[in-house]
């Protein structure tokens, strides 16, 4: 591997220049995302992680809300990408201890603990762990399971290598003896290293709250009380019970499970006054998944204060959990958990219901929805770096600077910046990466390297000369499959001129000997029979390229994961299967042809649609990275709705901030502004879009950022529009800014929440209104302390640190009255004022307020997104907001490459969140613009023009819009830049005119033929194959 | 093998991104299953041409599994 400090031999950049490298602290999903974005944008990355593997909290989770995707499955590709990236150096078991220098030119000191296992030699076979006599509580499984003193953090971990936990190691040497590749060295020493970086991103994550401190929950005292993270491990198929739902220790299958919310959150007494933001959703998810796991009907109940399902598509998930899955929700206060006196083995929850009555209920298992706490170790690091932390010891950034710390050049992301879920963490990570990229723009590309390969050998017309390499994988394959037998068998297959066995095919030395064999025997096809192509194909293909062969001339036979590991007791049958798999791979590779990806130059300019704060921020960030930007705004003025918003939730004036943004945009020579314009036509693909504006201008751009915002719902309820004393929340904010006499003189003010949101036609939470009402109520109380301010609500959703506003509002005497959606408040006009009647739930009788003013928290509606959706082929969700490529891990990307989004166009969110998302979109867009050319993988579908009848079925079935019928030439045309190579068109083509490069019909047919006909030399006669 | 037990020969077409990954995970988890399945990895379940299924059956497969 080349050193990162290219261009200067001693690793010190020239005086004055910024260092084109970034230090990312924390290898969770935030750190991984930031590292990938930066490395793809032309910066070298050091990714520092305390544990033995990257991944963070995500690998511990079973499923993720609201899509129920398997957490590990969606994370795993990112782990591999990050681990393999040439410009990311992963430093595990490492900690940042000091940071000297100035922004742009920091020197970071990193302490590295020894791993005692050489990751380059470790084959991850697990022999060491098997030999180790020492059992240790497995922290990855939250102590519910056991691991050995030599361990791998989790099955899919990167680095894919074991580590010795010296604290628990007996130093018996059993692992050293067991390791066939000699990877373990108990004398390895730690080291302290220094690296030069331009900026730092802190994403060290959080610590789950330890509920042992709150004795009344019984955690640690009662075995049936577990934390939510423990419950994730109980549910997980890779967890301590293999996904079998059971009560830890006694192994019983639970019939009744309860979740207790807000454990360690919204609790002022223990200085955890904030809301942890994620627990409501994960509890609902856990209840739904538990019901799916359980063989018998499972009773699930969630005890909560306010149900905070405020994120995108969360409310629908909550609705389905209640209505379709039958999860029970009980609004309550928990008094305690104890052994049941009536039902042996069960636990009794003692709680107060909404009316304050004490109730009891028995459960087999009680899950504590523990909050996200600040990690004391991280707090110490922050102090060393001179960073300010908030009262709860999180690195909370400012409302207008959502990824900045108080120290220039240091950015924050993820739960360290405040409790948040995975998509917001990913968003913030991309935003931090974008800012770091902007700060270091002058040094982009100075420290990154690209791999060089020899020219490809021309194999067209040459006789097939296949080499087969069969791997023992230590004893993983060799102990079940007769590897020498498979090698002998392979040598006799058609086209095979060379066959060999390897102890570890993937090891460095075997890669070298493979390259040598390719050259020596003039091989032009290669088959490796070993593990899964999903993990190892790129490695072997790299060797192919080093040897001058096209990567498409390669096949793998998966004789480990799908053979020796799953037929351990049947060596003969496994060997027969291995022979079959090799024969099929040899048949397939014989028909392989080189596949070359097309290269298209990138137009290194950006289009931003929408001139509100999100669009303005995205434009400025892209310009900071050095790219020309075309900013298109429908109205005649930049700034959007933001001018109406008044103050932020924490009380900063918004209008001056927006004016400053507008001025910066107008003054920036790289930004062209087109007001009063819309898009009228778009063509092209990632890197090469051409858009026409309503004014006739034609713009070429490589990426597009959609920031079209939303609009305010015009309520039809509560006399809105017929009485001017009823206004929307936004109008109240405006009226307060203008000292409107209606507000100044009002003594009784009623704020009604959820007007038009969380309704059957609009089943989503508008997210910002609860926080906004707190702000308005506090401001009203500040102006006239004697005024009565009432908030009529369904659930107060002041997530994160906004909970402090709710607390403050209650302290200041704001009156909160809850209503049910079936029994809404009634507003009536009378000559002297307004009468608001609320069915009071605790007293059980109507409560009547004589109000001077009523403000409605009107829903946030999507804008008119139909045109943009059509132009760029961008999907919308049911409610009309744009739908991202993946709700969890690609929150600002579209499935259409090169198009990104931010702001309310994506879904309701507040100004701070809009700014963060805009920075994220700019950061993501920068990964495309940093490249000279987009390289298309090339495994695309291809049209045989002679056979094509232009029937158009392919165009209909293509999910990527990559194939179209040219009506003049009467033939289908594939756009290779858009084609994802799924092959759906090929399977649908009734004329056989389409084929898929790299996986042709002929290749699959040849595999099927080889599968059943046996080899030509007669050692496996027809008919007995598979037996 | 002299047995009367039905031992079907199964061809499985698995999508690289989900089911094939699932088969790998079965391996990582050491879940044991009968060795009478042969897997053909495809880039997407949409790649599975109905003709592949006929071809597999015609060539002697007793059952075909498509998963994606």
Contacts between the chains, C-beta under 8 A, distances in Angstrom:
chain1	res1	chain2	res2	distance
A	73	B	18	7.9
A	73	B	21	6.8
A	155	B	28	5.2
A	155	B	29	7.7
A	156	B	28	7.7
A	237	B	25	7.9
A	237	B	29	7.2
A	238	B	29	6.9
A	242	B	29	7.8
A	532	B	24	4.6
A	532	B	27	7.7
A	533	B	41	7.0
A	534	B	16	7.0
A	534	B	20	6.9
A	534	B	21	6.1
A	534	B	24	6.0
A	535	B	24	7.8
A	558	B	24	7.6
A	558	B	39	7.4
A	560	B	27	6.7
A	561	B	23	7.1
A	561	B	24	4.4
A	561	B	26	7.8
A	561	B	27	3.2
A	561	B	28	6.6
A	562	B	23	5.2
A	562	B	24	6.8
A	562	B	26	7.7
A	562	B	27	5.7
A	562	B	39	6.0
A	563	B	35	7.7
A	565	B	27	3.9
A	565	B	28	7.3
A	565	B	30	5.7
A	566	B	26	5.9
A	566	B	27	5.4
A	566	B	30	7.3
A	566	B	31	6.4
A	566	B	32	5.8
A	566	B	33	5.6
A	566	B	35	7.9
A	567	B	32	6.9
A	567	B	33	7.8
A	567	B	35	4.5
A	568	B	30	7.1
A	568	B	32	6.5
A	569	B	32	7.0
A	570	B	35	5.7
A	573	B	35	4.0
A	574	B	35	5.9
A	576	B	35	7.5
A	577	B	35	5.0
A	577	B	38	7.4
A	580	B	38	6.0
A	581	B	38	7.2
A	584	B	38	7.2
A	584	B	40	7.6
A	939	B	43	7.3
A	957	B	46	7.4
A	959	B	46	8.0
A	981	B	43	5.5
A	981	B	44	8.0
A	982	B	43	5.8
A	982	B	44	3.6
A	982	B	46	5.0
A	982	B	47	6.4
A	983	B	42	7.0
A	983	B	43	5.7
A	983	B	44	5.9
A	983	B	46	6.0
A	983	B	47	3.2
A	984	B	44	6.5
A	984	B	46	3.1
A	984	B	47	7.0
A	986	B	47	6.7
A	986	B	49	6.9
A	987	B	46	6.2
A	987	B	47	6.0
A	987	B	48	6.1
A	987	B	49	4.1
A	987	B	50	7.3
A	996	B	43	7.3
A	996	B	47	6.7
A	999	B	42	6.8
A	999	B	43	5.8
A	999	B	47	6.7
A	1001	B	49	6.5
A	1001	B	51	7.6
A	1004	B	40	6.4
A	1004	B	42	7.6
A	1004	B	49	7.8
A	1004	B	52	5.7
A	1005	B	52	7.5
A	1005	B	55	5.9
A	1007	B	40	5.8
A	1008	B	11	7.1
A	1008	B	40	7.4
A	1008	B	52	6.8
A	1008	B	55	5.0
A	1008	B	56	5.3
A	1008	B	59	5.6
A	1009	B	59	6.5
A	1011	B	11	6.9
A	1011	B	38	5.4
A	1011	B	56	7.8
A	1011	B	59	6.9
A	1011	B	61	8.0
A	1012	B	59	4.2
A	1012	B	60	4.7
A	1012	B	61	7.4
A	1013	B	59	7.6
A	1023	B	60	7.7
A	1026	B	9	4.9
A	1026	B	36	6.1
A	1026	B	38	7.2
A	1027	B	1	6.1
A	1027	B	7	7.5
